Amino acid sequence: MTATPLRFLERLPLLWDRRAIAYGVAVALSIAACAIRIGVDHLLPPGFPFLTFFPAVIISSFLLGRGPGSAAALLCGVLAWYYFIAPRQGFTLGVDTAVALLFYAAVAAVDIALVHWMQQANHRLREERERNADLALRSGLLADRTEVLFRELQHRVSNNLQMIGAVLALQKRGIADPAAALALDNAATKITLIGRIQRQLYDTSGSLIALDQFLHQLTADVIEAGGNPGIVHSVSAPPGVMFPDALIPVALIMAEAIANAIEHGLVGRDYGSIRVDLVQTTTGLQLCVTDDGAGLPEGFDTRGSTSLGLKIATTLARQLGGSFDVRSAEPVGAQSVLTIPHSPAGQPLPHDHPQRRIHRYPRVASGTPSDDAMPSPGGVMRTHVFRPAVEGRYPGVLLFSEIYQVTDPIRRLAAYVAGHGFCVAVPEVYHEYERPGTVLRYDVAGTDRGNALKVTKPVHAFDADAVAALDGLAAHPACTGRLATMGVCLGGHLAYRAALDPRVAAAACFTRPTSTTARWVRASRMTVWRAWRS
């Protein structure tokens, strides 16, 4: 258990490991209370025998615990009975005396019990805080270790690929056949390139890859590897994201196209230009690599080419469900074109379809906060809308966020869902209490604020926001009107309630059980699904 600074209240009772001293202090407090009562006796009217003894009992219980507090209560009761209940300096027990002593005993018992329960609650709070701190430390260490292991694995994989490439390059030196040597050289180059791409594509956060940044970096790397510093390049790509599993074949095809432009179109020249364009069309993605070199030989046909690189590019394009072709550019040079179609909007392929994984990746999702925020009974509700970058109409998904509002993980989740062909709306659930665009931090203050707001905001206000968000999403120009709900943590509960709306045809709700529930239900996530209605 990690050591944390203990607050004073959480350290009570004091002297718990030296009980004899604690009982001695309780006796001293009782005697002091009796002395004070004797000293002010002439100032008090008759009928207040226990006036100074109650504070002694409470202080003893509060500082020293239930045992010393009970001892102080017993001793104070005896002293009050002997010195201040008539007839004084005796233990005469009459009806009035019995009633007074019973009243004193009841009040003292209640005081001691309340103090004891408060201390028990403080102990549990301290243990929970220490447990959470320990878990946070362990989680942080585990995350650091996982990241180190992941990066080490990536480093080893990349090094192994480069080692294989180096071995092939060495093997090439002992081969006299020019064709075989060229084949080994091409294979070594491609393996080395895969290693470099692999370093860029994967990280521990699982983030999606920004297309424009990746294409800029890849183009610069391939041209640098070509060894001709006189070649200039330009890259044009829309902002968006793509999954690593799809980017690998796309990157290999693009690298092959650039390498062909350097080795064939610009061979023998100290200068030249290569342009890379990624464009969205109504049917899919189109990646073009254009050079200003010598162009294609007469009668060139990609399908009839014996080049290993072109065969690999064509095969990879076919696996993506698309096509790859090399054609003459205008006015000079050659152009390599990779075309990847989208799956039909809102019509995901069956789960057992062999191309399902490939088809979903190329779709690029973009998301921006909606300027025409959705009105709700609680005021204007800013809503972030994510949709496929290709213009069209898609089924709508109302995604409810966690208590921290629209964080980066929520935005990535929304982009992921939108990338499957949906128009995703993410409302800011605390719009009545926070300024538009507010994102609570993942720390103690942010967590406390989010938890406080989720109970401060009435349930009917959440329900009214859901109705308003569904209305706005259904009327969005990128939505077909078919609606579903989805949510995580707090959003899981809100998505479940919103799914009771008859317009909602499907729901996916992810919730975390409370600590009490978790002791009985061994689950960390509950998922509720309803299939699309026809």
Order of alpha helices (4+ residues) and beta strands (2+ residues): alpha-alpha-alpha-alpha-alpha-alpha-beta-alpha-beta-beta-alpha-beta-beta-alpha-beta-beta-alpha-beta-beta-beta-beta-beta-alpha-beta-alpha-alpha-beta-alpha-beta-alpha-beta
